[in-house]
Amino acid sequence: MKRSIFSLLGLLLVLSACTKDPMGYLEYYANTFAYNVMHTYYLWKDEPEVASEISSWKNSGDAIQKVDACRYEADKWTKLYSDYSAFESSITGSGKTFGLDFGSYYMDSQRTQVEAIVRFTYADSPARKAGLKRGDEIVMIDGEKMTPQNYRTVLNKFYTATFITLGLADGRSVVLNAVEMYENPVHTVRTFEHNGEPMGYLHFTNFTLDACKDLESAFAQFKADGIRELVLDLRYNGGGYVTTATALASMIAPTSAVSQKKVYNLEIYNDILADQEKDKTCFSPEITYTSPVTGQKVTVKPLDVNPGIEHLWVLVTDQSASASEAIICGLIPYMDVTLVGEQTYGKFCGGILIKAVDWFRAVEKKQGLKNFDYDDACTTLATWGQYVITSRYADCNGRTLSMPDGIPVDMAGDDRPLDGFELGDPAETLLATALGAVKSAPAGTALQPVEQPLRRPGFGVLLH
């Protein structure tokens, strides 16, 4: 879907005529920006409690807290950022990183200690080069043990620190230095024999835009291998771009649906956007987008690499969110899909990231209002931005399968990173469950996940 997020600026800047707040320009500019974003783009802006908050909005006070207070009860994702860089890095896949993904679990039945277990590492990352692998148990970070009281603060170092020392349960001490890199979400691609036929396996970690070309290469290999069944492993995939989800769906869906550009997802907007925005996303034989990393135009051709899959198996957990759920929702009306694992997260809506600088510049260009210092506003809010929910997605029949609490699975299974097998190994517990190889209790130690896991920045994002 393509849209201009500033197409409705003629309705905006209700606050710009007000006298600047005496407490400083920052509050004034931040509130001007946040108010207009919520007033125009927010999906639930007309819900009574939300409308009341918007109508009483003043151009002073903490704008971040006001956006949080304004959110509809079902919305956990709309957020105003004073620095959107970590959020943006997560959704583009590029930024300072150690290059590993982890889950948080209790170490003992009394739940007095917490550990982080490595679920996978990215190719060429500091974590991979240091020898970390799936199943490694991290019990200390920078010499500090994790408890139910402090684990979120300690684990947040994975996203904020540039240097870290890990203490592992096996006695190793691992020192990591964060590097600027692209974490390629096309993590594991392989074809193996199942019931005498070739079967594809794809572990996909994030719907970044730059993943589209690597997905194209992966599916070209699947097509060459003659697969008719695919295991799509989305167990840790928290979402990303609608464009990437559409590209992947178009590589998987029946070729007739792709060539005829049938509806993949419907979208429901608020009453202001409904007449302005397209209300559907279709499968596409060819997709062109602009890379957020290189700024270059890129074209992929999903129909050319579509192998004609007859059955799709999707591995999911409560870490499967947003674009992961949208692609499941969009494909089910067109083909046989079996979900294996546990109920998904429950992110049933999509949004846009609006940077304050872009917004103020667009207002200046479109309206040219006098007596408003756009340069000052852009300087003051140079790092500010807002992710705002703009739409709810549904399948071609109007059903939103993930609303409100996620999509139930067809076959229950456990993700057990201590089972001793790497992702993509047919003996790995969740994959083996899909293949019918697990007849009784799954392999590996049963784990007790913490109730409030720390999720990486950008988790649960479906970005237009």
C-alpha positions in Angstrom: 0.0 0.0 0.0 1.3 3.4 -0.9 0.1 6.6 0.8 1.1 10.2 1.5 0.9 10.5 5.3 0.5 14.3 4.9 -2.4 14.3 2.5 -4.7 15.8 5.1 -2.6 18.6 6.4 -5.3 21.1 5.5 -7.2 20.0 8.6 -4.3 20.4 11.0 -2.4 22.8 13.2 -5.3 23.8 15.4 -2.8 24.6 18.1 -0.4 26.6 15.9 -2.2 29.8 16.4 -1.9 29.6 20.2 0.6 31.6 22.1 3.8 29.6 22.8 3.8 28.0 26.2 5.8 29.9 28.8 7.4 26.7 30.1 9.3 26.5 26.8 9.2 25.7 23.1 9.8 22.0 23.6 6.4 21.3 25.3 4.7 23.6 22.8 6.1 22.0 19.7 5.8 18.4 21.0 2.2 18.9 21.9 1.4 20.6 18.6 2.9 17.6 16.8 1.3 14.9 19.0 -2.1 16.5 19.1 -2.4 16.7 15.3 -1.1 13.2 14.8 -3.7 11.8 17.2 -6.5 14.1 15.9 -6.0 13.1 12.3 -4.5 9.6 12.0 -5.4 7.7 15.1 -7.7 4.7 14.3 -9.7 5.1 17.6 -9.9 8.9 17.7 -13.7 8.9 17.9 -14.0 6.5 20.8 -15.6 8.5 23.6 -12.7 8.3 26.1 -10.1 9.1 23.3 -12.1 11.9 21.8 -12.5 13.5 25.3 -8.7 13.4 25.8 -8.1 14.9 22.4 -10.7 17.7 22.7 -9.2 18.8 26.1 -5.6 18.7 24.8 -3.4 21.7 25.8 -0.2 22.8 24.2 1.7 22.4 27.5 2.6 19.5 29.7 4.4 16.1 29.0 3.3 15.2 25.4 4.6 11.6 25.8 2.5 11.0 28.9 -0.5 12.6 27.2 -0.3 10.2 24.2 -0.1 7.3 26.6 -3.1 8.5 28.4 -5.0 9.1 25.2 -4.6 5.6 23.8 -7.6 3.4 23.4 -7.8 0.5 25.9 -6.9 -2.1 23.2 -3.9 -0.2 22.0 -0.5 -1.1 23.4 1.6 0.3 20.5 0.9 4.0 19.7 3.8 5.9 21.3 5.5 9.3 21.0 9.3 9.0 21.1 11.7 11.8 22.1 14.3 9.7 20.2 12.9 7.3 17.6 16.3 5.9 16.5 16.1 2.6 18.5 12.6 2.0 17.2 13.7 2.8 13.6 16.8 0.6 13.8 14.7 -2.3 15.0 12.2 -2.1 12.1 14.9 -1.5 9.4 17.2 -4.2 10.8 20.2 -1.9 10.8 21.9 -0.3 13.8 24.2 -0.9 16.7 23.7 -4.5 17.9 25.2 -7.5 19.5 23.3 -9.7 17.0 21.5 -12.1 19.2 17.9 -12.9 20.3 17.0 -14.2 23.7 14.1 -15.4 25.8 13.7 -14.7 29.6 13.0 -17.6 31.9 12.9 -18.5 35.6 15.9 -20.6 36.7 14.2 -22.3 39.6 10.7 -23.4 40.6 10.6 -20.8 43.4 11.1 -18.1 40.7 13.9 -16.3 42.6 16.4 -16.1 39.7 16.0 -15.2 36.0 18.2 -16.2 33.1 18.3 -15.2 29.4 18.5 -18.1 27.0 19.9 -17.5 23.5 17.3 -18.4 20.9 19.5 -17.6 17.8 22.3 -15.4 16.7 22.7 -13.4 13.4 25.3 -14.2 10.8 28.6 -12.2 11.1 27.4 -10.7 14.4 29.5 -10.2 17.6 27.5 -12.9 19.3 28.0 -15.4 16.5 31.7 -14.6 16.3 32.0 -15.0 20.1 30.7 -18.6 19.9 27.2 -18.0 21.3 24.6 -20.3 20.0 21.0 -21.4 20.6 20.6 -22.8 24.1 23.3 -20.9 25.8 22.1 -19.8 29.3 23.1 -16.3 30.4 22.9 -15.9 34.2 24.8 -12.6 34.7 25.3 -9.4 32.7 28.2 -7.2 33.7 28.5 -9.2 36.9 24.9 -8.7 37.9 22.5 -11.6 38.5 18.9 -11.3 37.3 16.0 -11.4 39.7 12.2 -11.0 39.2 12.7 -7.4 40.4 15.6 -6.3 38.2 15.7 -8.5 35.1 14.0 -6.0 32.7 16.5 -3.3 33.6 19.5 -5.6 33.3 18.4 -7.2 30.1 17.7 -3.8 28.5 21.5 -3.5 28.2 21.2 -5.7 25.2 19.5 -2.8 23.5 21.3 0.2 25.0 24.9 -0.8 25.8 27.8 -0.8 23.4 29.9 -3.1 25.5 28.7 -6.0 27.6 30.1 -9.0 29.6 28.0 -12.1 29.8 28.3 -14.8 32.5 27.0 -18.2 31.2 25.7 -21.1 33.2 28.5 -23.3 31.9 31.1 -21.0 33.4 32.1 -19.1 30.3 32.5 -15.3 30.3 31.8 -13.7 27.0 32.6 -10.1 26.1 30.7 -8.5 23.3 31.1 -5.1 21.6 28.1 -3.8 19.6 28.7 -3.1 16.0 26.7 -1.3 13.3 25.3 -4.0 11.1 22.2 -5.2 9.2 20.6 -8.2 10.9 19.5 -10.3 8.0 16.1 -11.7 9.0 16.2 -14.4 6.3 18.0 -16.5 9.0 17.8 -20.1 7.9 16.8 -21.5 4.6 16.9 -25.2 3.8 15.2 -28.0 1.9 14.9 -31.5 3.4 13.0 -34.6 2.5 9.8 -35.3 4.3 7.6 -38.3 3.4 9.7 -38.8 0.3 9.1 -35.3 -1.0 11.1 -32.1 -0.8 10.0 -29.7 1.9 11.2 -26.1 2.5 12.0 -24.5 5.8 12.4 -20.7 6.3 13.2 -19.1 9.7 12.2 -15.5 9.2 12.9 -13.1 12.1 11.7 -9.6 11.0 9.7 -8.1 8.2 12.3 -5.5 7.2 12.1 -3.9 3.8 15.5 -5.0 2.8 14.5 -8.6 3.4 12.5 -8.7 0.2 15.5 -9.4 -2.1 16.8 -12.2 0.2 13.3 -13.7 0.4 13.2 -13.6 -3.4 16.5 -15.6 -3.5 15.3 -18.1 -0.9 12.1 -18.8 -2.8 14.0 -19.1 -6.1 15.9 -21.9 -4.4 12.7 -23.5 -3.1 11.2 -23.4 -6.6 14.4 -25.0 -8.0 14.1 -27.7 -5.4 10.5 -28.4 -6.3 8.9 -28.0 -2.9 5.2 -28.3 -2.5 5.2 -27.9 1.3 6.8 -25.1 3.3 7.5 -24.6 7.0 7.5 -20.9 7.7 9.1 -20.3 11.1 7.7 -17.1 12.6 8.0 -18.0 16.3 10.1 -14.9 17.2 8.9 -12.5 14.5 7.4 -9.4 16.0 6.4 -7.7 12.7 7.6 -5.0 10.4 6.6 -3.6 7.0 3.3 -4.3 5.2 5.3 -4.3 1.9 7.5 -7.1 3.0 4.5 -9.1 4.3 2.8 -8.6 0.9 5.9 -9.7 -0.9 6.3 -12.9 1.2 2.6 -13.7 0.9 2.8 -13.3 -2.9 5.7 -15.8 -2.9 3.6 -18.3 -1.0 0.0 -17.9 -2.2 -1.5 -19.8 -5.1 0.0 -18.4 -8.3 -3.5 -17.8 -9.7 -4.3 -15.5 -6.7 -1.0 -13.6 -7.3 -1.4 -13.2 -11.0 -5.0 -12.0 -10.6 -3.9 -9.6 -7.8 -6.6 -10.8 -5.5 -7.2 -9.1 -2.2 -4.7 -10.1 0.5 -5.7 -7.8 3.3 -8.5 -5.3 3.9 -7.9 -2.3 6.1 -10.3 -0.3 8.2 -9.5 3.4 9.0 -11.0 6.3 11.0 -13.6 8.5 9.2 -11.0 11.1 8.2 -8.7 8.6 6.5 -11.4 6.3 5.1 -12.1 8.4 2.1 -8.4 9.2 1.4 -6.6 5.8 1.9 -6.9 2.6 -0.1 -8.8 0.1 1.9 -7.1 -3.1 0.5 -3.8 -4.6 -0.1 -3.5 -7.2 -3.0 -1.1 -10.0 -3.9 1.3 -8.7 -6.4 3.4 -10.2 -9.2 5.9 -7.4 -8.9 6.7 -5.0 -6.0 8.9 -1.9 -6.0 10.0 -0.1 -2.8 12.7 2.2 -1.6 15.3 0.7 0.7 15.4 2.7 4.1 19.1 1.7 4.4 20.4 2.6 0.9 17.7 5.0 -0.4 17.7 3.0 -3.7 14.6 1.7 -5.6 14.4 -2.1 -5.4 12.1 -4.4 -7.4 11.2 -8.0 -6.5 9.1 -10.3 -8.6 7.2 -12.7 -6.2 5.4 -14.5 -9.0 8.6 -15.5 -10.8 9.9 -17.3 -7.7 6.5 -18.7 -6.3 7.0 -22.5 -6.1 3.3 -23.4 -6.1 3.1 -24.4 -2.4 0.2 -26.7 -1.6 0.4 -26.7 2.2 1.9 -24.1 4.5 3.0 -25.0 8.1 3.6 -21.9 10.3 5.5 -22.2 13.6 4.2 -19.6 16.0 4.4 -18.5 19.7 3.3 -15.5 21.7 6.3 -13.8 20.2 4.7 -14.0 16.7 3.0 -10.6 16.2 1.7 -8.0 13.8 2.9 -8.6 10.3 3.4 -12.3 11.2 -0.3 -12.5 12.2 -1.4 -10.4 9.2 0.3 -12.8 6.7 -1.4 -15.8 8.4 -4.8 -14.0 8.3 -4.3 -13.1 4.7 -3.3 -16.5 3.4 -5.8 -18.8 5.2 -8.7 -18.0 2.8 -6.6 -19.1 -0.2 -4.7 -22.2 0.9 -4.2 -25.0 3.5 -2.4 -23.4 6.5 -1.6 -25.3 9.7 -0.4 -23.3 12.7 1.9 -25.2 15.1 3.1 -24.0 18.5 1.1 -21.6 20.8 -1.4 -18.8 20.3 0.1 -15.7 18.7 0.5 -12.3 20.4 -2.6 -10.5 19.2 -1.5 -7.4 17.2 -4.4 -6.8 14.9 -3.7 -3.3 13.6 -1.1 -1.3 11.6 0.3 2.1 11.8 2.9 4.6 10.5 6.0 6.3 11.9 5.7 10.0 11.5 8.9 12.0 12.2 8.3 15.4 13.7 10.7 17.1 11.3 9.0 15.7 8.3 5.6 16.7 9.7 6.5 20.3 10.4 8.3 20.6 7.0 5.2 19.2 5.2 3.0 21.7 7.0 5.3 24.6 6.0 5.3 23.5 2.4 1.5 22.8 2.2 0.1 25.6 4.3 2.8 28.2 4.5 1.3 29.6 7.7 2.8 32.9 8.9 4.1 33.7 12.4 5.2 30.1 13.0 8.9 29.3 13.2 9.2 25.9 11.4 13.0 25.9 11.6 12.9 26.3 15.3 10.3 23.5 15.6 12.4 21.2 13.5 15.5 21.9 15.5 13.8 21.5 18.8 12.2 18.2 17.8 15.0 16.9 15.6 14.9 13.3 17.1 11.2 13.1 17.9 8.7 10.9 16.1 5.4 9.0 16.7 4.3 5.5 15.8 0.5 5.8 15.5 -2.1 3.1 14.8 -4.0 4.0 11.7 -5.9 0.9 10.7 -7.1 -2.5 11.6 -6.4 -5.3 9.1 -8.7 -8.1 8.0 -8.6 -11.0 5.5 -10.4 -10.7 2.2 -13.7 -11.7 3.9 -13.4 -9.0 6.5 -12.3 -11.3 9.4 -9.5 -10.2 11.8 -8.3 -13.6 13.1 -5.8 -12.1 15.7 -8.3 -9.8 17.4 -8.3 -9.5 20.3 -5.9 -12.0 21.8 -4.0 -13.7 19.0 -4.6 -16.6 16.6 -5.2 -20.1 18.1 -3.0 -22.9 16.8 -4.1 -26.1 15.1 -1.4 -28.2 16.7 0.0 -27.3 20.2 3.8 -27.4 20.5 6.6 -26.1 22.7 9.5 -23.9 21.8 12.4 -25.4 23.8 15.7 -23.7 23.1 17.5 -26.2 25.5 16.6 -29.2 23.4 20.1 -29.2 21.8 19.1 -28.7 18.2 19.5 -25.6 16.0 16.6 -24.0 14.2 16.0 -25.8 10.9 17.1 -29.2 12.3 14.2 -31.6 11.8 14.8 -32.9 15.3 14.3 -29.4 16.9 11.2 -29.7 19.1 8.7 -27.4 17.4 9.7 -28.3 13.9 9.6 -32.0 14.8 6.1 -31.4 16.1 5.0 -30.0 12.8 6.6 -32.9 11.0 4.7 -35.4 13.2 8.0 -36.7 14.8 7.0 -35.8 18.4 4.6 -38.4 19.7 4.9 -37.7 23.4 6.6 -35.2 25.7 8.9 -32.9 23.6 12.6 -33.0 24.1 14.6 -30.7 26.3 13.9 -29.0 29.6 10.5 -27.5 30.2 11.0 -23.7 30.8 9.0 -21.2 32.8 8.9 -17.9 30.9 8.7 -14.7 32.9 5.3 -13.1 32.9 6.5 -9.7 31.5 9.2 -10.4 29.0 11.4 -7.6 27.8 10.6 -7.1 24.1 13.0 -5.5 21.6 12.2 -2.0 20.3 9.8 -2.2 17.4 8.1 -5.4 18.6 4.5 -5.6 17.4 4.9 -3.2 14.6 2.9 -3.4 11.4 4.3 -0.5 9.4 2.8 1.0 6.2 
